């Protein structure tokens, strides 16, 4: 890689303006990945990313609130349906319903869309930005899961069993995603990895949160 490429991402050729082949969000994420490898996180601006993707700066902010949101485009899209899956669940204990929903989300995630923020963070100079942006998403998902568990088990929000269960289940999922991303070519399906991680966790939590009216 030349010194010029590291210093001047804005000189890289832009993609033509107009309707992109893929969604603007995906195009922006792909452009960001290229530029973070060429110039690093700190050397890449929102304007650089928009220009490389062939969209306007305004389009960037239609999709993303911050540059770090680009790390998780595909995982965010997959996780967006978690609340609907939980609300549609029936016939399962609260914990098992959460497990089923999380596994279903993982099975829907495209097999070829591995978060580059987890596999190339050092090369891109991402540093603490990856941790901070992942933590924000963890808090959001934990809120969704804890709210569902409390309602399904007839417990108040803030109940210790509810809070512990939500935290432990999502910690297992986070570990699954990181392990899956780092497993390289020939990695198993994400859904299989998540299911394997959650199964023993659910065994340990199930009795603590029976359905409303359960024993």
N, C-alpha and C positions, 0 to 999 in steps of 0.2 A: 504494500500500500504506500503511495507517495505521500510526501509531506503536504503537498497541495491538497490532496484529498482529505487529509486530516484537518486542514485549516479552513477549507473553503467549500463546505457542503452546498452553499448557495450557488456555486458555479456548476453543480452537477446538472445534466440535462433534465428539463422538466418533461413530464408526460403531457400529452396534449390536453387542453381544457375541453370540457364537455362531459357527457355522460360516461362514467367509467365502466369498464367491463364488469367489475364487481361492485359491491356497495361502497359508498364513500368511506364508511367506517373501516372496512377491510383494506381498502386502498391506502388510507392514511396509516393504518397499522403497519402495512407492508413497507410503505415509504419510510416510516420511522425506524423500522428494524434495519433497513439498509443504511440510513444515515447515522444511527447510533453505532453501527459497526465501523463506519467510515470516519466519523468525527467525534464519537463519544457522546454521552448524554449531555454534558455541559456545553459541548460545541455545537449542539443542534437546537434550533429554535422552532417554535410553532410555524413561523413563516417558511423556514426551510422545508419542513414536513409538508405543508400545504402545497408549496411549489413543486416538490418532487412528486406528489400524488396527482398534480394537475387539477387541484380544486382551490377554492378561495379560502382565505383565512376565516371568513365568516362560516363557511361550510365546516371547517374544523370545529368551531365552537358550537355549531348545531349538534354535533355528535359527542363532543367531549368537553368536560369542564377544565381539564388539566392535561398536561403532557403525559403524566404518569398513567392516565386512564388507558393509554394506548397499549400498555403491557398486557391487558386482560380482555381484549375485545371478544375473543371466542368463549372464554370462560364466563364472562359477564352475560353473553347471549344465552349460553346454556343454563346458567343459574336463574335467569329471569323467570322461568316457568315454575320455580320451586313452590311458590305460594299457591298457585293454582292446583298443583299436584297434591299438596297437603289438604287443601279444602275439599278436593274430590275423593280423598281416601275414605274408606269405610271397611268395617269388619276386621280391623287390625288394632292392636294396642297402640297407644300414642307413640311409643318408641319405635315399634315396628313400622308404623305408618311413615315416620320420618326416614327410617332406613330405606324403605321401599321408594320413597320420593327421591332421596339422594342418589340411590343406585340408578333410578330411571333417568335422572338428569345426566349422570355420568355416561350412561349408555347412548344418550342422544348426542353427546359431544363428538364432533368430527374426529375420526382417528388420526387424520393427518394435520390437525391443528394443535400442535404442541406449543405452549406458551414460550416464546423465545426469551422472555424475561427470566425464565427459570433455567434455561439451558446455556444462555450466552451473557449472563449478567456481568461477569468479569470483563469479557471482551468489549462490552458496550460501556463500561464504566458506570453502571447503574447504581451501585452502592446501596445506601439506605433508602433510596426512593422505592426500590422493589419491596422492601419490608414494610414501609409506611403505607404504600398503596394496597398491598395485600391485607394489611391489618384493617384498613377501612372496609374492605369487602367482607372480611371475616366478621366484623361487628354487625354489618348489615344483615348477613345471613343468620347470624346468631339471634338477632332480634326476631326475625321471621320464625325461626325454629322454636325459640322459647315461647313466643306468643301462641303458637299452635299447641305445643305440649301443655301449656297451662290451661288452655281452653279444653283440650281433649281429655285431660286428666281431672278437670274440675278443681284446679289449684289456682291460687292467686299468683300474679306476676311477682317475681322476686322470691318465690318458694325455692328453698335450697335444692330439692331434688330436680326441679325444673331447670334451674340455672346450671347445675352440674351436668345434667344430661345434655343440654344444648351445647355446652362447651366441649364436653368429651366427644360427642358425635362429630362436631365440626372439626375438632382437632384431628380426629382419625381421617376425615376426608381430606383435610389440608395435607397431612402426611402422605396420603395416597397419591394426591396429585403431584407433589414434589418427587416422590419415588418413581412414579410413572414417567414423568417428564425426563428424569435423569437416567432411565433404563436403556436409552439408545435404540438403535435400529432393531426391529423385531420385538418392540415392547408389546405387552399384552393389551387387550382392550381396557380402557379406563374403567368401564363399568365393572369388569371382573376384579380389578384391583380394589376399587372402592367397596365392593360387596365383601371381599375377603377381609378387609380391614374392619368393616362395621359389624360383621357377624358376631365375633366374640364380645364386642363392646355392647351390643344390644342384649346379649345373654346376661350381662352383668347389670343392666339398667332396667330391664323389662318389668321386674316385680316391683320396682320402686314407683312406677308411674302407670298403674292399671287404668283402664278407661273409667270415665265417670260412672259411679255405681259399682265398680269392680271391687274384688276382694283386696 
